[in-house]
């Protein structure tokens, strides 16, 4: 991990501790206590200044372990879920990753620290534009973002070694399964809108797809098509 464990998270490193500030050590320790063990994932979570992705809330709230609202009626997942999904996906440095649901760009940034290149899309142009600005600020040049239909994936750039979907649907879209490389892995919440969903992990093997159910979650729904107004 970069820096000392007692550095302050965010762009104010080196400053004095103020009310409500969260240390890197506290943030990472919270994730470790919840069972996250992959050091690369913890380092990626540590490097991302989460507060720039949720500018509408205070600094302390940005690092609270629960989902937060962002533009277009969407949410940014709680830090533990981000870390859990990333750890389960097992991203390697050379991997090409497809992310369906750019949102604020926070999960995108975490994946960018771990992979060769991230291709991220969202149905909301407002979110894509905002995420692109934040990712550029962080100088993450191994990310390509665009507005698009998540159900269709990104066939022009397929196949992908890893696919992460950050919105729920009753089943995994066939187009995404087809865009997974041999030996690839996909993670996605599966279940009804507004109810409890299951986080599922899908591995593509020579014999077909092997699926595992990981834990109960609640995500915003995966909606087909492009948003007209946003």
Long-range contacts (C-beta under 8 A, 24 or more apart in sequence): 1-28, 1-39, 1-42, 1-43, 1-46, 1-47, 2-43, 2-46, 2-47, 9-46, 9-49, 9-50, 9-51, 9-63, 10-49, 10-50, 10-51, 10-52, 10-59, 11-49, 11-52, 20-58, 20-59, 20-60, 21-59, 21-60, 22-59, 22-60, 22-63, 27-63, 27-79, 30-65, 30-79, 30-80, 31-79, 31-80, 31-83, 34-65, 34-80, 34-83, 34-84, 35-84, 36-80, 36-83, 36-84, 36-87, 37-87, 38-86, 38-87, 40-114, 41-83, 41-86, 41-87, 41-110, 41-114, 42-83, 43-113, 44-86, 44-109, 44-110, 44-111, 44-113, 44-114, 45-79, 45-82, 45-83, 45-86, 45-110, 47-113, 48-106, 48-109, 48-110, 48-113, 48-138, 49-138, 50-79, 50-106, 52-134, 52-137, 53-104, 53-105, 53-106, 53-109, 53-134, 54-104, 54-106, 67-218, 70-103, 70-104, 70-127, 71-124, 71-126, 71-127, 71-130, 71-230, 72-124, 72-126, 72-127, 72-227, 72-230, 73-220, 74-103, 74-124, 74-127, 74-220, 75-103, 75-220, 76-103, 76-104, 76-106, 77-107, 77-166, 77-219, 81-217, 82-106, 82-107, 82-110, 84-199, 84-214, 84-215, 85-164, 85-166, 85-187, 85-199, 86-110, 86-111, 86-114, 86-164, 88-187, 88-199, 88-201, 88-214, 89-162, 89-164, 89-185, 89-187, 89-201, 90-162, 90-185, 91-115, 91-162, 92-161, 94-161, 95-161, 95-162, 96-157, 96-159, 96-160, 96-161, 96-162, 96-181, 97-160, 97-161, 97-162, 97-163, 97-164, 98-153, 98-154, 98-157, 98-158, 98-160, 98-162, 98-163, 98-164, 98-176, 98-179, 99-163, 99-164, 99-165, 99-166, 100-150, 100-153, 100-163, 100-164, 100-165, 100-166, 100-167, 100-176, 100-222, 101-150, 101-165, 101-166, 101-167, 101-222, 102-127, 102-128, 102-131, 102-145, 103-127, 103-131, 103-166, 104-130, 104-131, 104-134, 105-130, 105-131, 105-132, 105-134, 105-135, 105-145, 107-164, 107-166, 108-135, 108-143, 108-145, 109-134, 109-135, 109-138, 109-140, 109-143, 111-164, 112-140, 112-142, 112-143, 113-140, 115-142, 115-162, 116-142, 117-142, 117-143, 117-144, 118-142, 118-143, 118-144, 119-144, 119-145, 119-154, 119-157, 119-160, 120-144, 120-145, 120-146, 121-145, 121-146, 121-147, 121-148, 121-149, 121-150, 121-154, 122-147, 122-148, 122-150, 123-147, 123-148, 123-149, 123-150, 123-223, 123-225, 123-226, 123-227, 124-227, 124-230, 125-227, 125-230, 126-230, 127-230, 147-226, 148-226, 149-224, 149-225, 149-226, 150-222, 150-224, 151-175, 151-176, 151-222, 151-224, 151-225, 153-179, 154-179, 155-179, 159-184, 160-184, 161-185, 162-186, 163-187, 163-188, 164-188, 165-189, 165-222, 166-219, 167-219, 167-220, 167-221, 167-222, 167-223, 168-192, 168-193, 168-197, 168-217, 168-219, 168-220, 168-221, 168-222, 169-221, 169-222, 172-200, 172-202, 173-222, 177-202, 177-204, 177-209, 180-204, 182-206, 187-214, 189-217, 189-218, 189-219, 193-221, 194-221
